[in-house]
Amino acid sequence: MTSLSTSTAPPAAVSTTGTTAHLDHDWQRAGDAWGSAASDWACLFEPYALDVVSAIFQRTGIGPGTRLLDVACGSGWAIRYAAGMGATTAGLDASTALMEIAGDRNPGADLRTGTMFDLPWSDESFDVVTSINGIWGDCDEALGEAFRVLRPSGLIGISFWGDGAPNDLRACFKVFARNSPSWHLEGMKKTNGIAFPGVAEGMLERADFEVLERGARVSTLEWPDADIAWRAMASVGPAVPALAHADHDQLRTDVIEAMTPSLGRDGVYRFRNDHHFVIARKPAR
């Protein structure tokens, strides 16, 4: 559930993947960013994906005997869910810190640290590949790798933030953006482009998938007070450039102020967000 995107590395960064180099995606730096507050991310933020994970798992037929790979698996929350449904699970993420938590959550799962542009599994190893807010715009090559490791007629499900309402987290991310260096903003424009209608479908079709369905759910995050809400927001990868670039105390004040519209009468900070997914199939031989 973490993204290897240009939002975590300046444009000059080059990540070598196999025999090719993927410009603008430094997966190790991305992993460091997303793992900078790994425990907070795992416990406070990652359950945001419950509704969309449930939808993807239902539509891809996750169950006993399914061989599942979760790309950009974060701290293994979705993998744990799949294992509870009987699947044989594997996962990859760029963050060593998050993968340590994933291993504690998922004893026996095949978990590896690396880049989604060069998956360390052989061809046709899996029945289903998922990526929960992990494969974003400008990450077409990652879909090519997903295609390779899927068996013929295997299914892929990817999710990403939509561009519609509700979008309660947007105000917080705007604060991070205003306090970040310019290279971060350029990277975010590329990765967030997937939110627009047809972009994800086009990426999947270019990777030779057959698109089956697009759907949406409302993601809900709840935090009991301002301190925990700040810790949760500060744990996301796109917060890291702002935390390094701006005054920490002022940034915290500005983010908490941006959260005010999401403060409920019960004292809980409750964020609802437009969350989309697309399901596609690798053609049969």
TORKOL-4160 file (C-alpha; in steps of 0.2 Angstrom, whole numbers, padded with zeros to 4 digits, m for minus):
285
<pt num="1" X="0000" Y="0000" Z="0000"/>
<pt num="2" X="0015" Y="0012" Z="m0003"/>
<pt num="3" X="0019" Y="0020" Z="m0019"/>
<pt num="4" X="0036" Y="0020" Z="m0028"/>
<pt num="5" X="0033" Y="0037" Z="m0035"/>
<pt num="6" X="0043" Y="0053" Z="m0040"/>
<pt num="7" X="0035" Y="0061" Z="m0025"/>
<pt num="8" X="0049" Y="0053" Z="m0015"/>
<pt num="9" X="0064" Y="0057" Z="m0026"/>
<pt num="10" X="0070" Y="0071" Z="m0036"/>
<pt num="11" X="0069" Y="0069" Z="m0055"/>
<pt num="12" X="0087" Y="0065" Z="m0058"/>
<pt num="13" X="0086" Y="0049" Z="m0048"/>
<pt num="14" X="0088" Y="0033" Z="m0058"/>
<pt num="15" X="0083" Y="0016" Z="m0052"/>
<pt num="16" X="0090" Y="0001" Z="m0061"/>
<pt num="17" X="0078" Y="m0013" Z="m0064"/>
<pt num="18" X="0085" Y="m0029" Z="m0072"/>
<pt num="19" X="0093" Y="m0024" Z="m0088"/>
<pt num="20" X="0084" Y="m0007" Z="m0090"/>
<pt num="21" X="0084" Y="0009" Z="m0080"/>
<pt num="22" X="0068" Y="0017" Z="m0075"/>
<pt num="23" X="0070" Y="0036" Z="m0074"/>
<pt num="24" X="0062" Y="0046" Z="m0060"/>
<pt num="25" X="0059" Y="0031" Z="m0048"/>
<pt num="26" X="0071" Y="0028" Z="m0035"/>
<pt num="27" X="0063" Y="0014" Z="m0026"/>
<pt num="28" X="0075" Y="0013" Z="m0011"/>
<pt num="29" X="0072" Y="0032" Z="m0007"/>
<pt num="30" X="0054" Y="0029" Z="m0009"/>
<pt num="31" X="0055" Y="0015" Z="0003"/>
<pt num="32" X="0064" Y="0025" Z="0016"/>
<pt num="33" X="0051" Y="0039" Z="0015"/>
<pt num="34" X="0036" Y="0027" Z="0017"/>
<pt num="35" X="0045" Y="0018" Z="0031"/>
<pt num="36" X="0050" Y="0034" Z="0040"/>
<pt num="37" X="0036" Y="0031" Z="0053"/>
<pt num="38" X="0032" Y="0013" Z="0049"/>
<pt num="39" X="0022" Y="0008" Z="0065"/>
<pt num="40" X="0011" Y="0024" Z="0064"/>
<pt num="41" X="0007" Y="0020" Z="0046"/>
<pt num="42" X="0004" Y="0002" Z="0049"/>
<pt num="43" X="m0008" Y="0005" Z="0064"/>
<pt num="44" X="m0015" Y="0022" Z="0061"/>
<pt num="45" X="m0017" Y="0024" Z="0042"/>
<pt num="46" X="m0016" Y="0007" Z="0032"/>
<pt num="47" X="m0033" Y="0001" Z="0037"/>
<pt num="48" X="m0040" Y="0015" Z="0026"/>
<pt num="49" X="m0042" Y="0002" Z="0012"/>
<pt num="50" X="m0054" Y="m0010" Z="0020"/>
<pt num="51" X="m0069" Y="m0006" Z="0008"/>
<pt num="52" X="m0059" Y="m0006" Z="m0008"/>
<pt num="53" X="m0049" Y="m0022" Z="m0003"/>
<pt num="54" X="m0065" Y="m0031" Z="0001"/>
<pt num="55" X="m0072" Y="m0026" Z="m0016"/>
<pt num="56" X="m0056" Y="m0031" Z="m0026"/>
<pt num="57" X="m0054" Y="m0048" Z="m0016"/>
<pt num="58" X="m0073" Y="m0052" Z="m0020"/>
<pt num="59" X="m0071" Y="m0049" Z="m0038"/>
<pt num="60" X="m0055" Y="m0058" Z="m0040"/>
<pt num="61" X="m0061" Y="m0073" Z="m0031"/>
<pt num="62" X="m0048" Y="m0074" Z="m0017"/>
<pt num="63" X="m0051" Y="m0090" Z="m0007"/>
<pt num="64" X="m0043" Y="m0106" Z="m0002"/>
<pt num="65" X="m0029" Y="m0110" Z="m0014"/>
<pt num="66" X="m0028" Y="m0094" Z="m0023"/>
<pt num="67" X="m0010" Y="m0088" Z="m0026"/>
<pt num="68" X="m0009" Y="m0070" Z="m0022"/>
<pt num="69" X="0004" Y="m0057" Z="m0025"/>
<pt num="70" X="0001" Y="m0040" Z="m0017"/>
<pt num="71" X="0013" Y="m0027" Z="m0025"/>
<pt num="72" X="0018" Y="m0012" Z="m0014"/>
<pt num="73" X="0011" Y="m0022" Z="0000"/>
<pt num="74" X="0016" Y="m0009" Z="0014"/>
<pt num="75" X="0015" Y="m0017" Z="0031"/>
<pt num="76" X="0005" Y="m0032" Z="0025"/>
<pt num="77" X="m0013" Y="m0027" Z="0030"/>
<pt num="78" X="m0021" Y="m0034" Z="0014"/>
<pt num="79" X="m0010" Y="m0049" Z="0014"/>
<pt num="80" X="m0016" Y="m0054" Z="0031"/>
<pt num="81" X="m0034" Y="m0051" Z="0025"/>
<pt num="82" X="m0031" Y="m0063" Z="0010"/>
<pt num="83" X="m0023" Y="m0076" Z="0021"/>
<pt num="84" X="m0038" Y="m0076" Z="0032"/>
<pt num="85" X="m0048" Y="m0080" Z="0017"/>
<pt num="86" X="m0037" Y="m0095" Z="0013"/>
<pt num="87" X="m0025" Y="m0088" Z="0000"/>
<pt num="88" X="m0007" Y="m0092" Z="m0002"/>
<pt num="89" X="0001" Y="m0075" Z="0000"/>
<pt num="90" X="0016" Y="m0066" Z="m0006"/>
<pt num="91" X="0021" Y="m0047" Z="m0006"/>
<pt num="92" X="0034" Y="m0035" Z="m0011"/>
<pt num="93" X="0037" Y="m0017" Z="m0005"/>
<pt num="94" X="0051" Y="m0005" Z="m0006"/>
<pt num="95" X="0052" Y="m0001" Z="0013"/>
<pt num="96" X="0062" Y="m0013" Z="0024"/>
<pt num="97" X="0054" Y="m0006" Z="0039"/>
<pt num="98" X="0036" Y="m0009" Z="0033"/>
<pt num="99" X="0041" Y="m0026" Z="0027"/>
<pt num="100" X="0047" Y="m0031" Z="0045"/>
<pt num="101" X="0030" Y="m0027" Z="0051"/>
<pt num="102" X="0022" Y="m0037" Z="0037"/>
<pt num="103" X="0033" Y="m0052" Z="0042"/>
<pt num="104" X="0027" Y="m0051" Z="0060"/>
<pt num="105" X="0009" Y="m0049" Z="0054"/>
<pt num="106" X="0011" Y="m0063" Z="0041"/>
<pt num="107" X="0022" Y="m0078" Z="0047"/>
<pt num="108" X="0025" Y="m0089" Z="0032"/>
<pt num="109" X="0020" Y="m0077" Z="0018"/>
<pt num="110" X="0033" Y="m0075" Z="0004"/>
<pt num="111" X="0038" Y="m0057" Z="0007"/>
<pt num="112" X="0052" Y="m0048" Z="m0002"/>
<pt num="113" X="0059" Y="m0030" Z="m0002"/>
<pt num="114" X="0063" Y="m0023" Z="m0019"/>
<pt num="115" X="0056" Y="m0014" Z="m0034"/>
<pt num="116" X="0039" Y="m0017" Z="m0043"/>
<pt num="117" X="0048" Y="m0013" Z="m0059"/>
<pt num="118" X="0058" Y="m0030" Z="m0057"/>
<pt num="119" X="0047" Y="m0042" Z="m0048"/>
<pt num="120" X="0058" Y="m0057" Z="m0040"/>
<pt num="121" X="0046" Y="m0071" Z="m0045"/>
<pt num="122" X="0046" Y="m0082" Z="m0061"/>
<pt num="123" X="0033" Y="m0080" Z="m0075"/>
<pt num="124" X="0015" Y="m0086" Z="m0071"/>
<pt num="125" X="0018" Y="m0088" Z="m0053"/>
<pt num="126" X="0001" Y="m0081" Z="m0047"/>
<pt num="127" X="m0017" Y="m0082" Z="m0050"/>
<pt num="128" X="m0021" Y="m0064" Z="m0044"/>
<pt num="129" X="m0010" Y="m0049" Z="m0042"/>
<pt num="130" X="m0016" Y="m0034" Z="m0032"/>
<pt num="131" X="m0009" Y="m0017" Z="m0029"/>
<pt num="132" X="m0018" Y="m0006" Z="m0016"/>
<pt num="133" X="m0013" Y="0012" Z="m0019"/>
<pt num="134" X="0004" Y="0006" Z="m0025"/>
<pt num="135" X="0004" Y="0007" Z="m0044"/>
<pt num="136" X="0001" Y="0025" Z="m0049"/>
<pt num="137" X="0002" Y="0036" Z="m0065"/>
<pt num="138" X="0018" Y="0035" Z="m0074"/>
<pt num="139" X="0021" Y="0017" Z="m0067"/>
<pt num="140" X="0016" Y="0007" Z="m0083"/>
<pt num="141" X="0032" Y="m0004" Z="m0082"/>
<pt num="142" X="0025" Y="m0011" Z="m0065"/>
<pt num="143" X="0010" Y="m0017" Z="m0074"/>
<pt num="144" X="0021" Y="m0026" Z="m0087"/>
<pt num="145" X="0029" Y="m0035" Z="m0073"/>
<pt num="146" X="0012" Y="m0039" Z="m0065"/>
<pt num="147" X="0007" Y="m0046" Z="m0082"/>
<pt num="148" X="0022" Y="m0057" Z="m0083"/>
<pt num="149" X="0020" Y="m0065" Z="m0066"/>
<pt num="150" X="0002" Y="m0069" Z="m0068"/>
<pt num="151" X="m0004" Y="m0085" Z="m0076"/>
<pt num="152" X="m0015" Y="m0084" Z="m0091"/>
<pt num="153" X="m0033" Y="m0079" Z="m0087"/>
<pt num="154" X="m0026" Y="m0072" Z="m0070"/>
<pt num="155" X="m0033" Y="m0056" Z="m0063"/>
<pt num="156" X="m0026" Y="m0040" Z="m0057"/>
<pt num="157" X="m0035" Y="m0027" Z="m0046"/>
<pt num="158" X="m0027" Y="m0010" Z="m0043"/>
<pt num="159" X="m0034" Y="0004" Z="m0032"/>
<pt num="160" X="m0030" Y="0023" Z="m0031"/>
<pt num="161" X="m0038" Y="0039" Z="m0024"/>
<pt num="162" X="m0052" Y="0046" Z="m0036"/>
<pt num="163" X="m0054" Y="0064" Z="m0041"/>
<pt num="164" X="m0072" Y="0066" Z="m0034"/>
<pt num="165" X="m0081" Y="0068" Z="m0018"/>
<pt num="166" X="m0079" Y="0065" Z="m0004"/>
<pt num="167" X="m0061" Y="0070" Z="m0003"/>
<pt num="168" X="m0058" Y="0075" Z="0015"/>
<pt num="169" X="m0039" Y="0072" Z="0015"/>
<pt num="170" X="m0036" Y="0084" Z="0001"/>
<pt num="171" X="m0034" Y="0099" Z="0012"/>
<pt num="172" X="m0020" Y="0090" Z="0022"/>
<pt num="173" X="m0011" Y="0085" Z="0007"/>
<pt num="174" X="m0012" Y="0103" Z="0000"/>
<pt num="175" X="m0003" Y="0108" Z="0016"/>
<pt num="176" X="0011" Y="0096" Z="0013"/>
<pt num="177" X="0012" Y="0101" Z="m0005"/>
<pt num="178" X="0014" Y="0120" Z="m0001"/>
<pt num="179" X="0028" Y="0116" Z="0010"/>
<pt num="180" X="0037" Y="0104" Z="m0002"/>
<pt num="181" X="0051" Y="0107" Z="m0014"/>
<pt num="182" X="0046" Y="0109" Z="m0033"/>
<pt num="183" X="0052" Y="0092" Z="m0038"/>
<pt num="184" X="0040" Y="0083" Z="m0026"/>
<pt num="185" X="0025" Y="0093" Z="m0034"/>
<pt num="186" X="0030" Y="0088" Z="m0051"/>
<pt num="187" X="0031" Y="0070" Z="m0046"/>
<pt num="188" X="0014" Y="0071" Z="m0038"/>
<pt num="189" X="0006" Y="0077" Z="m0054"/>
<pt num="190" X="0012" Y="0062" Z="m0063"/>
<pt num="191" X="0007" Y="0049" Z="m0050"/>
<pt num="192" X="m0010" Y="0057" Z="m0046"/>
<pt num="193" X="m0015" Y="0058" Z="m0065"/>
<pt num="194" X="m0022" Y="0040" Z="m0062"/>
<pt num="195" X="m0036" Y="0048" Z="m0053"/>
<pt num="196" X="m0044" Y="0054" Z="m0069"/>
<pt num="197" X="m0057" Y="0043" Z="m0079"/>
<pt num="198" X="m0049" Y="0031" Z="m0091"/>
<pt num="199" X="m0031" Y="0033" Z="m0086"/>
<pt num="200" X="m0029" Y="0017" Z="m0076"/>
<pt num="201" X="m0039" Y="0008" Z="m0090"/>
<pt num="202" X="m0027" Y="0014" Z="m0103"/>
<pt num="203" X="m0012" Y="0009" Z="m0092"/>
<pt num="204" X="m0018" Y="m0008" Z="m0090"/>
<pt num="205" X="m0023" Y="m0010" Z="m0109"/>
<pt num="206" X="m0005" Y="m0004" Z="m0114"/>
<pt num="207" X="0001" Y="m0019" Z="m0103"/>
<pt num="208" X="m0010" Y="m0031" Z="m0113"/>
<pt num="209" X="m0023" Y="m0033" Z="m0100"/>
<pt num="210" X="m0042" Y="m0035" Z="m0104"/>
<pt num="211" X="m0051" Y="m0022" Z="m0093"/>
<pt num="212" X="m0066" Y="m0030" Z="m0084"/>
<pt num="213" X="m0073" Y="m0017" Z="m0072"/>
<pt num="214" X="m0071" Y="0000" Z="m0063"/>
<pt num="215" X="m0078" Y="0003" Z="m0046"/>
<pt num="216" X="m0078" Y="0015" Z="m0032"/>
<pt num="217" X="m0080" Y="0014" Z="m0013"/>
<pt num="218" X="m0079" Y="0027" Z="0001"/>
<pt num="219" X="m0063" Y="0025" Z="0012"/>
<pt num="220" X="m0065" Y="0030" Z="0030"/>
<pt num="221" X="m0051" Y="0035" Z="0042"/>
<pt num="222" X="m0055" Y="0039" Z="0060"/>
<pt num="223" X="m0043" Y="0046" Z="0073"/>
<pt num="224" X="m0048" Y="0050" Z="0091"/>
<pt num="225" X="m0039" Y="0066" Z="0094"/>
<pt num="226" X="m0027" Y="0079" Z="0085"/>
<pt num="227" X="m0011" Y="0071" Z="0091"/>
<pt num="228" X="m0015" Y="0054" Z="0084"/>
<pt num="229" X="m0022" Y="0062" Z="0068"/>
<pt num="230" X="m0006" Y="0071" Z="0065"/>
<pt num="231" X="0005" Y="0056" Z="0068"/>
<pt num="232" X="m0006" Y="0047" Z="0055"/>
<pt num="233" X="m0004" Y="0060" Z="0042"/>
<pt num="234" X="0014" Y="0063" Z="0045"/>
<pt num="235" X="0017" Y="0044" Z="0042"/>
<pt num="236" X="0013" Y="0045" Z="0024"/>
<pt num="237" X="0027" Y="0045" Z="0011"/>
<pt num="238" X="0021" Y="0062" Z="0003"/>
<pt num="239" X="0023" Y="0070" Z="0020"/>
<pt num="240" X="0042" Y="0067" Z="0021"/>
<pt num="241" X="0048" Y="0080" Z="0009"/>
<pt num="242" X="0038" Y="0093" Z="0018"/>
<pt num="243" X="0044" Y="0087" Z="0035"/>
<pt num="244" X="0062" Y="0089" Z="0029"/>
<pt num="245" X="0059" Y="0106" Z="0020"/>
<pt num="246" X="0048" Y="0116" Z="0032"/>
<pt num="247" X="0047" Y="0120" Z="0050"/>
<pt num="248" X="0040" Y="0105" Z="0059"/>
<pt num="249" X="0030" Y="0114" Z="0072"/>
<pt num="250" X="0022" Y="0126" Z="0060"/>
<pt num="251" X="0018" Y="0111" Z="0048"/>
<pt num="252" X="0010" Y="0102" Z="0062"/>
<pt num="253" X="m0001" Y="0117" Z="0066"/>
<pt num="254" X="m0006" Y="0120" Z="0048"/>
<pt num="255" X="m0011" Y="0102" Z="0045"/>
<pt num="256" X="m0021" Y="0101" Z="0061"/>
<pt num="257" X="m0030" Y="0117" Z="0056"/>
<pt num="258" X="m0034" Y="0109" Z="0039"/>
<pt num="259" X="m0042" Y="0094" Z="0048"/>
<pt num="260" X="m0054" Y="0105" Z="0057"/>
<pt num="261" X="m0069" Y="0102" Z="0045"/>
<pt num="262" X="m0067" Y="0083" Z="0048"/>
<pt num="263" X="m0069" Y="0085" Z="0067"/>
<pt num="264" X="m0085" Y="0077" Z="0072"/>
<pt num="265" X="m0096" Y="0082" Z="0086"/>
<pt num="266" X="m0090" Y="0066" Z="0095"/>
<pt num="267" X="m0072" Y="0073" Z="0095"/>
<pt num="268" X="m0067" Y="0061" Z="0082"/>
<pt num="269" X="m0057" Y="0066" Z="0066"/>
<pt num="270" X="m0066" Y="0057" Z="0053"/>
<pt num="271" X="m0060" Y="0057" Z="0035"/>
<pt num="272" X="m0070" Y="0050" Z="0020"/>
<pt num="273" X="m0062" Y="0049" Z="0003"/>
<pt num="274" X="m0066" Y="0044" Z="m0015"/>
<pt num="275" X="m0057" Y="0027" Z="m0018"/>
<pt num="276" X="m0057" Y="0019" Z="m0035"/>
<pt num="277" X="m0052" Y="0002" Z="m0041"/>
<pt num="278" X="m0050" Y="m0007" Z="m0058"/>
<pt num="279" X="m0051" Y="m0026" Z="m0062"/>
<pt num="280" X="m0042" Y="m0033" Z="m0077"/>
<pt num="281" X="m0038" Y="m0050" Z="m0084"/>
<pt num="282" X="m0023" Y="m0057" Z="m0092"/>
<pt num="283" X="m0029" Y="m0065" Z="m0108"/>
<pt num="284" X="m0029" Y="m0084" Z="m0110"/>
<pt num="285" X="m0016" Y="m0092" Z="m0122"/>
